[in-house]
Amino acid sequence: MEHFGTWSILTTNFLFVLYLALGGIIFSSLLHLVNGKWRFQVRDLACAFSALFPVAGVLLLILLANGESTFTWVGHEEPAHGSGGHGGLNAWHSYGFLVARQVAGFLLVWWLCRLFVKYQALAAEPEASDAVRWRFRNIALLIPFAYVIYGTLVAWDFEMTQVPGWHSASYGAYFFQSNFHMFLGFFTVVLYLLHRSGKLAKGVEPYVFNYLAQFMLAMTILWTYLYFTQYLIMWYGRLPWDIIRYNNMMYEGLGGLWWTFLTLKFIIPFTTLAITPNRHNPPLIALVGASIVVGTWIERYTWVVGSTDPEHYHYPFTSFLDLVYFAAVAGVVWYVAKRALERQGLIRT
C-alpha cells in the first residue's frame, strides 16, 4: 500500500490502453450501424489501434499478478476507507473470481474485435458475397453489447468496488462513456497530426473534423450528465457513506486533480465546441481533443487512487517511478501503433 499511488499509474495506463484498442472498434461499429458515409475515410485508421490489445493484455496480467498493489481490498476482511462500515467482503470480492472474469472477458472481447476487423475488410471487397456482408453486419451489432457489458465489468473491478460497499447504479455507463469520449479526442488529435504532416496514405476531407467535433460535443454533454447524475443522487438523497468518496476526492487530497479533469473534459470542450465556427477549425478541434485525452487520464487516476487513504497516494508524476512507468507504457504504445499503421499501409513511411 505504501506505493499505491505509483502503482496506480500502471492501472491508469492499462485502462487507457485498453480503451484505445476498444475505442476504434466501437467507433467503427457505430458508424456502420448508422450508415455514416464518412466512415470509409476513418474506419481503417480507427480499427488499426486494436493492435494495442496485446499491450493491454500484458498490463492486465501484471496488475492481476500483483493483487494487493492493484486492489486495495485484497487481503482485508473489513471494508476499505469510505465504505461506510458495510459488512465484510462479499462474493464479488473473491480474488480468484475477479481474475477469472477479467481474463475471460478480455479474451472474449479481443476475439470479437478481431472478427470485426477481419469481416470489415472482407465485406469491403467488391466481390464480397451477401453472406459475408450479412455476417459483418451481425458482428457489428454485437460490438455495442460487448462494449457495454465488458466496460461495466472493468469499471466495477478497477474503480467502483475498489471501495467495498460503495456503488453507483450508473457507474458503468459513466466509465465506458468517458473512455469513448477519450478515444474520440485521441483519434481527432492523431488524425489531425497525420493529415497535417502529409503522412496519411489516403487523405481525409475537411468536413470529417467537423463531424468529429460534433461527435465530441455530444459525448461531452453525455459525459457531464452521467458525471452529475450519480453525484446528485448521493448528495440530494443525503447518503453519507456514498457521498464521502466524492467529498474526499473533491475537497481533500485530490481536489486539484478533480477540478482539473472537470475543466478539461467539460468546461473547455463545451465552451469551445458549442460555438459553431469553432467546429470548422481543425487545429482548435485537435486542441479540444487533447484536452479531453489529458482530462480522462487524470479522471481515471483520481478514481483509482481516491479509493484509499491520502497517506497511500500522491499527485501523479511527483516520483521518479511514476515517470518510468508512464514513459515505458507510452513508448510501447507509440511503437506498436506506428507499426500497425505502417503494416496496414495507412501511413507513409
N, C-alpha and C positions, 0 to 999 in steps of 0.2 A: 504493500500500500504506500510505502514511502515514495515510490517513483510513479504513482498512478497518473500524475499529470503528464509526465513524459511518455509513458506507455500509451496514454490516450491519443497522442499524436499518431501512433500507428493505427489505432482503432478508427480514428477520423479519416486517415488516409485510405484504409480499407473501404469504408463506406463511400468515400469519394470515388475511388477507382471502380468499385462495383457499379455505381450508377453512371459512370462514364460508359461502361460496357453495356449496361442495360438501356441507357437513355436513347442511344441511336436506334435500337430495335423498336422500342415503344413509339418513338417519334415517327419512324418509317411506317410502322403498322397503322398508326392513327391516320397518317396522310393517305395511306392506301385505302383504308376503310371509308374515309370521307371523300375519296376520289379527288384529292388535291392534285391538280395538274402540275403544280410546281415541284411535286415530289421527285420527278425524274431528274431534276437538277441537283438534288441534295441527298437522296436516299442512300446511294452507294457510299458517299463520303461519311454519312452518319453511321451506317452499319459497320464501316471499317473499324470503328472504335470497339466493336465486340471482340477484337483481338486482345483486349485487355482482360478478358475473363481469366486466363491463366494467372495473370499477376494478382488479380483479386483472390483467386483460389489459394495461392501461396500465402498471401496475407491472412486469409481466413484460417488456414491450418496453423500458422504461427500464433494467432490470437487464441485459438482453441487449445493449443498445446500449453499455453501459459494462463490457465484458467483464472487464478486469483488475481493476476495482474490485469486481466481484461474485465472481469466481472467482480464487482465489489462484494457480492453476497456469497461467493464460493467459500466454503469452509466455516460459515457462520450459521448458527441456528436462529439467531434473532434477526429481525428486520434491520435494514441499513438505516442510516441517517435520514430523517424526514418522512419515514413511512407511517408515522403516527401510532406505532405500537401495535399494528395489526398482527396478531398471532405469529407462529413460526413460519418457516418457508413452506410453500405449498408444492404440489407435484410438478407444476410448471418449472420450478427451480431445481429439478433434478438435473445435475450436470451431464450425465450420460444421455438423457433425453434431449438436452439442448444441443449437444454435439451431433447426435444422430439427425435431428430435424434440420439443423443448419447445413450439414454436409449433403443430406439427401435433397433438400430444397435447392441448394446451389447447383448440384449436378443436373437436376431435372430442368431447371430454368436455362442453364447453359446449353443443354441438349436441344431444348425447344428453340432457343435463339439461333443455334447453328442450323436447324431445319429451316427457320425463317429465311436466313441469308441464302441458303442453298436454293430454295424454291423461288425466292425473289429473282435470283439470277436465271434459273431455268425458265420461269414464266416470262422473262424479258426477251427470250429468244423469239425471233419471228416465226419459227416453225414449231413453237411450243403448242402442245395439244391442249384441248379444253380441259382434260383431266388434270393436267399439271397446273393450269391456271386456277382451277377449282380447288385443288389441294392447297395451293398457295393462299387463296382467299380464306380457307378454313384455318390454316395455321395463323394467319394474320388476326383472325377472330379470337384465337386462343391467347395471343400475346397479352392483351389488356387484363384478362382474368389472371394469368400467371403473374403479371407485374403487381397487381393489387394484392393477391394472396401472399406471394413471396415478400413483397415490400412490407406488408403488415408484420410478417414473421420476423424480419430483420429489425424493424422498428421496435417491436416488443422486446426482443432479446438484447439488443445492443444499446438501447436508450431507455425505453419506458420502464421496464422491470429491473433496471439497474438498482432501483429503489423498490424492494419488495413491498407490496401493499399499495403502491402508488399506481394509479391508472387514469387513463383518459379514453373515453369511447371514440374520440376522433383522432387519436394519436397516430394510428397507422396511416390514415389519409393525409394528415399534416406532414408526416415524414416523407412518404414516397412522392407526394406532390411537390414538396420543397426540393427534392432531389431532381425531379423532372425540370423544375424551374432552373436549377443549376445547370443541367445539361443544355438547355436552350441557350443560356448565357455563354457557356463554354463553346458550344458549336458555332454561335454567332461570331465569337472572337476568332476562332480558328478559321472559319470561312472568310472572314474579312481579311485576315493577315495573308492567307494563301492567295486570295483574289488580288489583293493589292501588290503582292510580290510577283505575281505572274506565274506562280508555280502550279496552279491548277491545270491539269491536263485538259479539262473542259471548263470554260468559264461559266459564270452564273450571271443571270440578268439582274440589274439593279433592283427590280421590284421584289426579289427574293428577300432582301434585307428589310424591306417594308413589311413583308409578311411575317418575318421573324420578329420584328418589333411589335407587331400586333399580337403575336402569339405570346411574347414575353409580358406585354401589358396585361393580357387576360390572365396569365398564370401568376402575375404579381398580385392582382386583385384576389384571385382564389386563395393564394398562399396567405394573404393578410386575413382573409375571412377565417380560414382554418386555424391560424395562429391565435386570433382573438376569441373565437367561439369557445375553445376549450378553457381559456383563461377566464372568460366571462362566467361560464357555468360554475367554476370553482369559487370565484370571487363573489358573484351575486348570490350563490347558494350558501355562502359562508361555510365552506367545507375546510376547516382549519388544517387538517392533516394533508389535504391535497394542495392547498394554495401555498403551503410552506416551501415547497420545492421551487415554485416560481419566485417567491419572495427572497429566498436565499440566493438565487441567481440574479434577480433584477436589482436588488438593493444592497447586497453584501459583496462577497469576494469577486463575483463575476459580473458586476453591474456594468462595467465599461464594455465588456465583450457583448453583453446582452443588447445594450442600446446601440452598439456599433452594427451588429448584424441586422437589427431592425431598420436602421438607417440605410444600409447597403442593399437590403432586399425589398424594402417597401418605399421609403421616402424618395430616394434617388431615382429608382426605376419609374415610380408612378408620376412624380412631378415632371420628369423628363419626357416619358413616352405618351403621357396624356395630351401633350401639345402636338397637334397633327404635323406641322412641318418637321419636327424632330424625328418623326418616324420615316422620313425620306432622307435622312442624313447618316449614311453608313458609318463614318468614324464615330459619331456620337452614339449610335446604336451599339457599336462594339464596346465603347466605354461603359455603357449601361450593362452590357453582358458581363464585362469584367467585374463590375460592382456586385452583380448577383453571385458570381462564382466565389469571390472572396467572402461575401456575406454568408454564403451557405457553408463554407469550410468553418468559419467562426461559429456559426449556429450549431453544427454537428459537435464541435469540440466543447462548446458550452454545455450542451445537454449531457454529454458523456461525463465530463469531469464534475459537473454540478450535482452528480448523484452521490457524492461523498462529502465528507467534512473538508473545510477550507485548508486544513493542515496537510492534506494529501494531494493538493493540486496547486498549480501556479498558472500565470499567464503564459500562453504559448510562445515558444522561441526565446524564452528567458534562460534557457540552459543549453549547453553545447549538444547534448544528446538529442534535444528537440530538433535542432538544425540537421544533425546527422540523419535521423530517421526520415525527416521530411525530404531532404535532398536525395537520399537513396531511392525512395519510392518515386519521387518526381523524375529522377534520371531514368529509371527503368521504364516508367510510363511514356516518357518522351521517345525513348529508343524504340519500344515496341510499337507505338502508334505510328511513328515515322516509317518503320519498316513495313507495316501493314499497308500504309497509303502508297508506298513505292511499289510493293509487290503486286498490288491490285491496279497499278497504272493510273492512280488518281492524281498523283502529283509528278512533276518533272524532277528528275534527279540532277 
